[in-house]
Amino acid sequence: MLINTSRGALVNTKDVIQGLKTGQIGSLGLDVYEEEQNLFFEDHSEEILQDDIIARLLTFQNVLITSHQAFLTDTALQNIARTTIYNLKCFEQGVIGVNELNEMM
């Protein structure tokens, strides 16, 4: 069983499909997918699915795909707000904050 609830790009989905087809992967659970930005959070039930990879995954009975919801917890939303306010204050004051990336990175 392969479960990815972290980042979509951590797995090569085409290889996962091959693993499912050959039985090397017994089942798959995903709440992330590298091309998910236009797939979740809106009702697309009346549209033709344009993503062939996710469409193929959906044909397997041993695959479960859900939308990624980790950022919707109270703690995560508070942390996002706190970080955003900190970043705005740093920008306003003209100081480099701990979250700022420089050109070297």
DSSP file (Angstrom, degrees, kcal/mol; ACC not computed):
  #  RESIDUE AA STRUCTURE BP1 BP2  ACC     N-H-->O    O-->H-N    N-H-->O    O-->H-N    TCO  KAPPA ALPHA  PHI   PSI    X-CA   Y-CA   Z-CA
    1    1 A M              0   0    0      0, 0.0     2,-0.5     0, 0.0    27,-0.2   0.000 360.0 360.0 360.0 130.6    0.0    0.0    0.0
    2    2 A L  E     -a   28   0A   0     25,-2.5    27,-2.6     2,-0.0     2,-0.4  -0.964 360.0-177.9-114.1 126.5    1.3    3.4   -1.0
    3    3 A I  E     -a   29   0A   0     -2,-0.5     2,-0.5    25,-0.2    27,-0.2  -0.991   5.2-175.6-125.3 128.4   -0.1    6.5    0.8
    4    4 A N  E     +a   30   0A   0     25,-2.4    27,-1.8    -2,-0.4    28,-0.6  -0.951  22.9 148.3-125.8 111.7    0.9   10.0   -0.1
    5    5 A T        +     0   0    0     -2,-0.5    65,-0.1    25,-0.2    -1,-0.1   0.092  66.3  65.6-120.9  18.6   -0.5   12.8    2.0
    6    6 A S  S    S-     0   0    0      1,-0.3     2,-0.4    26,-0.1    -2,-0.1   0.836 109.0 -15.8-105.0 -79.2    2.5   15.1    1.8
    7    7 A R    >   -     0   0    0     25,-0.1     3,-1.5     1,-0.1    -1,-0.3  -0.998  51.3-134.6-136.4 137.1    3.3   16.5   -1.7
    8    8 A G  G >  S+     0   0    0     -2,-0.4     3,-1.3     1,-0.3    26,-0.4   0.881 103.1  58.0 -58.5 -40.7    2.1   15.3   -5.0
    9    9 A A  G 3  S+     0   0    0      1,-0.3    -1,-0.3    24,-0.2    24,-0.0   0.473  81.0  87.1 -75.5   0.0    5.5   15.3   -6.7
   10   10 A L  G <  S+     0   0    0     -3,-1.5     2,-0.4     2,-0.0    -1,-0.3   0.760  93.5  45.7 -68.3 -22.8    7.0   12.9   -4.1
   11   11 A V  S <  S-     0   0    0     -3,-1.3     2,-1.0    -4,-0.3    23,-0.2  -0.923  84.6-126.2-119.6 147.3    5.8   10.1   -6.3
   12   12 A N     >  -     0   0    0     -2,-0.4     4,-2.2     1,-0.2     3,-0.5  -0.819  24.0-159.7 -88.6 105.2    6.0    9.6  -10.0
   13   13 A T  H  > S+     0   0    0     -2,-1.0     4,-2.4     1,-0.3    -1,-0.2   0.827  87.3  55.8 -62.6 -34.7    2.4    9.0  -10.8
   14   14 A K  H  > S+     0   0    0      1,-0.2     4,-1.9     2,-0.2    -1,-0.3   0.906 110.0  46.9 -63.9 -39.6    3.0    7.3  -14.1
   15   15 A D  H  > S+     0   0    0     -3,-0.5     4,-2.5     2,-0.2    -2,-0.2   0.874 109.6  54.2 -67.3 -36.7    5.3    4.8  -12.3
   16   16 A V  H  X S+     0   0    0     -4,-2.2     4,-2.5     2,-0.2    -2,-0.2   0.914 106.3  51.9 -62.8 -42.3    2.7    4.3   -9.6
   17   17 A I  H  X S+     0   0    0     -4,-2.4     4,-2.5     1,-0.2    -1,-0.2   0.927 110.1  48.8 -59.6 -44.3    0.1    3.4  -12.3
   18   18 A Q  H  X S+     0   0    0     -4,-1.9     4,-2.1     1,-0.2     6,-0.3   0.911 110.5  51.3 -61.5 -42.1    2.5    0.9  -13.7
   19   19 A G  H  X>S+     0   0    0     -4,-2.5     6,-2.0     1,-0.2     5,-1.1   0.873 110.5  48.6 -62.5 -38.0    3.1   -0.6  -10.2
   20   20 A L  H  <5S+     0   0    0     -4,-2.5     3,-0.3     4,-0.2    -2,-0.2   0.908 110.8  50.9 -66.8 -42.1   -0.7   -0.9   -9.7
   21   21 A K  H  <5S+     0   0    0     -4,-2.5    -2,-0.2     1,-0.2    -1,-0.2   0.866 115.8  41.0 -64.4 -37.0   -1.1   -2.6  -13.1
   22   22 A T  H  <5S-     0   0    0     -4,-2.1    -1,-0.2    -5,-0.2    -2,-0.2   0.577 112.2-116.2 -89.0  -9.6    1.6   -5.1  -12.3
   23   23 A G  T  <5S+     0   0    0     -4,-0.9    -3,-0.2    -3,-0.3    -4,-0.1   0.463  83.0 120.5  87.5   1.6    0.6   -5.7   -8.7
   24   24 A Q  S   <S+     0   0    0     -5,-1.1     2,-0.5    -6,-0.3    -4,-0.2   0.814  79.3  46.4 -66.9 -27.8    3.8   -4.3   -7.3
   25   25 A I  S    S-     0   0    0     -6,-2.0    -2,-0.3    -9,-0.1    -1,-0.2  -0.974  74.2-165.9-112.8 120.0    1.6   -1.7   -5.5
   26   26 A G        -     0   0    0     -2,-0.5     2,-0.3     1,-0.2    -1,-0.1   0.846  68.2 -10.6 -76.2 -34.7   -1.4   -3.3   -3.9
   27   27 A S        -     0   0    0      2,-0.0   -25,-2.5    -4,-0.0     2,-0.4  -0.981  60.4-142.3-160.4 163.4   -3.3   -0.2   -3.3
   28   28 A L  E     -ab   2  63A   0     34,-2.4    36,-2.6    -2,-0.3     2,-0.4  -0.997   8.5-173.1-138.2 134.2   -2.9    3.6   -3.4
   29   29 A G  E     +ab   3  64A   0    -27,-2.6   -25,-2.4    -2,-0.4     2,-0.4  -0.992  15.2 172.8-126.9 124.7   -4.2    6.4   -1.2
   30   30 A L  E     +ab   4  65A   0     34,-2.7    36,-2.7    -2,-0.4   -25,-0.2  -0.987  29.0 166.9-131.3 137.9   -3.7   10.0   -2.2
   31   31 A D  S    S+     0   0    0    -27,-1.8     2,-0.3    -2,-0.4   -26,-0.1   0.158  80.2  55.9-123.2  12.5   -4.9   13.3   -0.9
   32   32 A V        +     0   0    0    -28,-0.6     2,-0.3    35,-0.1   -25,-0.1  -0.986  57.9 177.9-137.7 149.1   -2.3   15.1   -3.0
   33   33 A Y    >   -     0   0    0     -2,-0.3     3,-2.0    -3,-0.1   -25,-0.2  -0.965  34.9-126.3-151.8 134.5   -1.6   15.1   -6.7
   34   34 A E  T 3  S+     0   0    0    -26,-0.4     3,-0.2    -2,-0.3   -25,-0.1   0.717 111.6  39.1 -60.8 -21.1    1.0   17.1   -8.5
   35   35 A E  T >  S+     0   0    0      1,-0.1     3,-0.6   -27,-0.1    -1,-0.3  -0.106  81.2 117.7-115.0  35.4   -1.6   18.5  -11.0
   36   36 A E  G X>  +     0   0    0     -3,-2.0     3,-2.4     1,-0.2     4,-1.5   0.625  39.9  97.3 -80.1 -13.3   -4.4   19.0   -8.5
   37   37 A Q  G 34 S+     0   0    0      1,-0.3    -1,-0.2    -3,-0.2    -2,-0.1   0.767  95.4  31.9 -54.1 -31.2   -4.8   22.8   -8.7
   38   38 A N  G <4 S+     0   0    0     -3,-0.6    -1,-0.3     1,-0.1    -2,-0.1   0.301 114.0  62.7-107.3  10.2   -7.7   22.7  -11.2
   39   39 A L  T <4 S+     0   0    0     -3,-2.4     3,-0.2    -4,-0.1     2,-0.2   0.796  95.3  49.1-103.0 -34.9   -9.2   19.4  -10.0
   40   40 A F  S  < S+     0   0    0     -4,-1.5     3,-0.1     1,-0.2    26,-0.0  -0.578  90.0  38.3-110.4 168.1  -10.4   19.9   -6.5
   41   41 A F  S    S+     0   0    0     -2,-0.2     2,-0.3     1,-0.1    -1,-0.2   0.377 103.9  70.5  76.8   0.0  -12.4   22.5   -4.5
   42   42 A E  S    S-     0   0    0     -3,-0.2     2,-0.7    -4,-0.0    -1,-0.1  -0.980  90.4-103.9-139.0 153.8  -14.9   23.1   -7.3
   43   43 A D        +     0   0    0     -2,-0.3     3,-0.2     1,-0.1    -3,-0.1  -0.678  42.8 162.0 -80.3 114.0  -17.7   20.9   -8.7
   44   44 A H    >   +     0   0    0     -2,-0.7     3,-2.1    -5,-0.2    -1,-0.1   0.096  35.5 118.3-114.1  19.7  -16.5   19.5  -12.0
   45   45 A S  T 3  S+     0   0    0      1,-0.3    -1,-0.1     3,-0.0     4,-0.1   0.697  75.8  50.1 -64.9 -19.0  -19.0   16.7  -12.2
   46   46 A E  T 3  S+     0   0    0     -3,-0.2    -1,-0.3     2,-0.1     2,-0.3   0.349 100.8  82.8 -98.0   5.3  -20.6   18.1  -15.4
   47   47 A E  S <  S-     0   0    0     -3,-2.1     2,-0.5     1,-0.0    -3,-0.1  -0.728  84.7-107.9-110.5 157.7  -17.2   18.5  -17.2
   48   48 A I        -     0   0    0     -2,-0.3     2,-0.4     1,-0.1    -2,-0.1  -0.726  40.5-115.6 -81.5 128.1  -15.1   16.1  -19.1
   49   49 A L        -     0   0    0     -2,-0.5    -1,-0.1     1,-0.2   -10,-0.0  -0.511  30.1-172.6 -68.3 121.1  -12.0   15.2  -17.1
   50   50 A Q        +     0   0    0     -2,-0.4     2,-0.9     1,-0.1    -1,-0.2   0.638  59.4  89.3 -91.5 -17.1   -9.0   16.5  -19.0
   51   51 A D     >  -     0   0    0      1,-0.2     4,-2.1     2,-0.1     5,-0.2  -0.735  56.0-169.6 -88.9 105.6   -6.2   15.0  -16.9
   52   52 A D  H  > S+     0   0    0     -2,-0.9     4,-2.0     1,-0.2    -1,-0.2   0.806  82.2  55.1 -66.5 -30.5   -5.5   11.5  -18.3
   53   53 A I  H  > S+     0   0    0      2,-0.2     4,-2.3     1,-0.2    -1,-0.2   0.951 111.7  40.9 -70.4 -48.4   -3.3   10.5  -15.4
   54   54 A I  H  > S+     0   0    0      1,-0.2     4,-2.0     2,-0.2    -2,-0.2   0.868 113.2  56.5 -67.5 -33.6   -5.9   11.1  -12.7
   55   55 A A  H  < S+     0   0    0     -4,-2.1     4,-0.4     2,-0.2    -1,-0.2   0.909 108.2  47.4 -61.9 -40.9   -8.6    9.7  -15.0
   56   56 A R  H >< S+     0   0    0     -4,-2.0     3,-1.4     1,-0.2     4,-0.4   0.915 109.2  53.3 -66.5 -42.5   -6.5    6.5  -15.2
   57   57 A L  H >< S+     0   0    0     -4,-2.3     3,-1.5     1,-0.3    -1,-0.2   0.881 102.4  59.3 -58.4 -37.7   -6.0    6.3  -11.4
   58   58 A L  T 3< S+     0   0    0     -4,-2.0    -1,-0.3     1,-0.3    -2,-0.2   0.644  93.6  66.7 -68.5 -13.8   -9.8    6.6  -11.0
   59   59 A T  T <  S+     0   0    0     -3,-1.4     2,-0.4    -4,-0.4    -1,-0.3   0.655  82.4  91.7 -80.9 -14.6  -10.3    3.4  -12.9
   60   60 A F    X   -     0   0    0     -3,-1.5     3,-0.9    -4,-0.4   -39,-0.0  -0.648  65.2-153.1 -84.3 133.9   -8.6    1.3  -10.3
   61   61 A Q  T 3  S+     0   0    0     -2,-0.4    -1,-0.1     1,-0.2    -3,-0.0   0.682  95.7  57.7 -74.6 -17.5  -10.8   -0.2   -7.6
   62   62 A N  T 3  S+     0   0    0    -35,-0.0   -34,-2.4     2,-0.0     2,-0.4   0.048  89.7  91.2-102.5  24.6   -7.8   -0.2   -5.2
   63   63 A V  E <   -b   28   0A   0     -3,-0.9     2,-0.5   -36,-0.2   -34,-0.2  -0.978  51.0-171.8-122.9 132.2   -7.2    3.6   -5.4
   64   64 A L  E     -b   29   0A   0    -36,-2.6   -34,-2.7    -2,-0.4     2,-0.4  -0.990   6.4-177.1-122.5 124.5   -8.7    6.2   -3.1
   65   65 A I  E     +b   30   0A   0     -2,-0.5     2,-0.3   -36,-0.2   -34,-0.2  -0.984   6.5 168.2-124.6 127.7   -8.2    9.9   -3.9
   66   66 A T        -     0   0    0    -36,-2.7     2,-0.2    -2,-0.4   -26,-0.1  -0.877  40.7 -93.4-128.4 164.5   -9.4   12.7   -1.8
   67   67 A S        -     0   0    0     -2,-0.3     2,-0.4     1,-0.1   -35,-0.1  -0.539  45.5-104.3 -78.8 147.3   -8.7   16.5   -1.8
   68   68 A H        +     0   0    0     -2,-0.2    -1,-0.1     1,-0.1     3,-0.1  -0.572  45.1 166.6 -74.9 123.1   -5.9   17.7    0.4
   69   69 A Q    >   +     0   0    0     -2,-0.4     3,-2.4     1,-0.1    -1,-0.1   0.312  37.5 112.0-120.4   6.4   -7.3   19.5    3.4
   70   70 A A  G >  S+     0   0    0      1,-0.3     3,-1.1     2,-0.2     6,-0.2   0.820  76.0  57.1 -56.7 -34.3   -4.4   19.8    5.8
   71   71 A F  G 3  S+     0   0    0      1,-0.2    -1,-0.3     5,-0.1     9,-0.1   0.538  92.6  72.6 -76.1  -4.0   -4.3   23.6    5.5
   72   72 A L  G <  S+     0   0    0     -3,-2.4    -1,-0.2     4,-0.1    -2,-0.2   0.313  70.3 109.3 -95.4  10.0   -7.9   23.9    6.7
   73   73 A T  S <> S-     0   0    0     -3,-1.1     4,-2.5    -4,-0.1     5,-0.2  -0.481  80.0-116.4 -79.0 157.7   -7.3   23.1   10.3
   74   74 A D  H  > S+     0   0    0      1,-0.2     4,-2.3     2,-0.2     5,-0.2   0.921 116.3  49.3 -57.3 -45.1   -7.6   25.8   12.9
   75   75 A T  H  > S+     0   0    0      2,-0.2     4,-2.5     1,-0.2    -1,-0.2   0.929 111.4  47.9 -62.2 -46.6   -3.9   25.5   13.8
   76   76 A A  H  > S+     0   0    0     -6,-0.2     4,-2.5     1,-0.2    -1,-0.2   0.920 112.6  48.3 -62.6 -43.9   -2.8   25.7   10.2
   77   77 A L  H  X S+     0   0    0     -4,-2.5     4,-2.4     2,-0.2    -1,-0.2   0.885 111.8  49.9 -65.4 -38.1   -4.9   28.7    9.4
   78   78 A Q  H  X S+     0   0    0     -4,-2.3     4,-2.8    -5,-0.2    -1,-0.2   0.915 111.7  48.6 -64.7 -42.5   -3.7   30.5   12.6
   79   79 A N  H  X S+     0   0    0     -4,-2.5     4,-2.5     2,-0.2     5,-0.2   0.898 111.0  50.1 -64.7 -40.2   -0.1   29.7   11.6
   80   80 A I  H  X S+     0   0    0     -4,-2.5     4,-2.4     2,-0.2    -2,-0.2   0.935 113.4  45.8 -62.0 -46.1   -0.7   31.0    8.0
   81   81 A A  H  X S+     0   0    0     -4,-2.4     4,-2.5     2,-0.2    -2,-0.2   0.921 113.2  49.5 -63.5 -44.6   -2.2   34.2    9.4
   82   82 A R  H  X S+     0   0    0     -4,-2.8     4,-2.2     1,-0.2    -2,-0.2   0.917 113.3  46.3 -61.2 -44.9    0.6   34.7   11.9
   83   83 A T  H  X S+     0   0    0     -4,-2.5     4,-2.7     2,-0.2    -1,-0.2   0.900 111.8  51.4 -65.8 -41.4    3.3   34.2    9.3
   84   84 A T  H  X S+     0   0    0     -4,-2.4     4,-2.4    -5,-0.2    -2,-0.2   0.922 110.9  47.5 -62.5 -44.8    1.6   36.5    6.8
   85   85 A I  H  X S+     0   0    0     -4,-2.5     4,-2.3     2,-0.2    -2,-0.2   0.913 112.4  50.1 -63.0 -42.9    1.3   39.3    9.4
   86   86 A Y  H  X S+     0   0    0     -4,-2.2     4,-2.4    -5,-0.2    -2,-0.2   0.934 111.2  48.7 -59.7 -47.4    5.0   38.8   10.4
   87   87 A N  H  X S+     0   0    0     -4,-2.7     4,-2.3     1,-0.2    -2,-0.2   0.889 111.3  49.8 -62.0 -40.3    6.0   38.9    6.7
   88   88 A L  H  X S+     0   0    0     -4,-2.4     4,-2.7     2,-0.2    -1,-0.2   0.896 110.2  50.4 -65.6 -40.5    4.0   42.1    6.1
   89   89 A K  H  X S+     0   0    0     -4,-2.3     4,-2.3     2,-0.2    -2,-0.2   0.916 110.6  49.5 -63.9 -42.8    5.5   43.8    9.2
   90   90 A C  H  X>S+     0   0    0     -4,-2.4     5,-2.2     2,-0.2     4,-0.8   0.927 112.6  47.5 -61.2 -44.7    9.0   42.9    8.0
   91   91 A F  H ><5S+     0   0    0     -4,-2.3     3,-0.8     1,-0.2    -2,-0.2   0.929 112.0  49.6 -61.7 -46.1    8.3   44.3    4.6
   92   92 A E  H 3<5S+     0   0    0     -4,-2.7    -1,-0.2     1,-0.2    -2,-0.2   0.869 114.8  44.3 -61.1 -38.2    6.7   47.5    6.0
   93   93 A Q  H 3<5S-     0   0    0     -4,-2.3    -1,-0.2    -5,-0.2    -2,-0.2   0.511 110.4-122.3 -86.4  -6.1    9.8   48.0    8.3
   94   94 A G  T <<5 +     0   0    0     -4,-0.8     2,-0.3    -3,-0.8    -3,-0.2   0.781  66.8 132.1  71.4  26.9   12.2   47.2    5.5
   95   95 A V      < -     0   0    0     -5,-2.2     2,-0.6    -6,-0.2    -1,-0.3  -0.798  62.7-111.7-110.4 154.3   13.9   44.4    7.4
   96   96 A I        -     0   0    0     -2,-0.3     2,-0.1    -3,-0.1    -5,-0.0  -0.744  36.3-153.3 -85.2 121.0   14.7   40.9    6.2
   97   97 A G    >   -     0   0    0     -2,-0.6     3,-1.3   -10,-0.1   -10,-0.0  -0.403  29.0-104.1 -89.3 169.1   12.5   38.4    7.9
   98   98 A V  T 3  S+     0   0    0      1,-0.2    -1,-0.1    -2,-0.1    -2,-0.0   0.701 119.7  53.8 -66.4 -19.2   13.3   34.7    8.6
   99   99 A N  T 3  S+     0   0    0    -16,-0.1     2,-0.3     2,-0.1    -1,-0.2   0.522  82.5 109.5 -93.0  -6.9   10.9   33.7    5.8
  100  100 A E    <   -     0   0    0     -3,-1.3     2,-0.4     1,-0.0    -4,-0.0  -0.529  58.6-146.3 -77.2 132.5   12.5   35.8    3.1
  101  101 A L        -     0   0    0     -2,-0.3     2,-0.2     2,-0.0    -2,-0.1  -0.755  10.3-149.1 -94.9 142.5   14.4   34.0    0.4
  102  102 A N    >   -     0   0    0     -2,-0.4     3,-1.4     1,-0.1    -1,-0.0  -0.564  31.8 -99.0-103.3 175.2   17.4   35.6   -1.2
  103  103 A E  T 3  S+     0   0    0      1,-0.3    -1,-0.1    -2,-0.2    -2,-0.0   0.717 116.5  67.4 -66.7 -21.4   18.8   35.2   -4.7
  104  104 A M  T 3         0   0    0      1,-0.3    -1,-0.3     0, 0.0    -3,-0.0   0.746 360.0 360.0 -71.0 -23.1   21.3   32.6   -3.6
  105  105 A M    <         0   0    0     -3,-1.4    -1,-0.3     0, 0.0    -2,-0.2   0.465 360.0 360.0 -83.4 360.0   18.6   30.1   -2.7
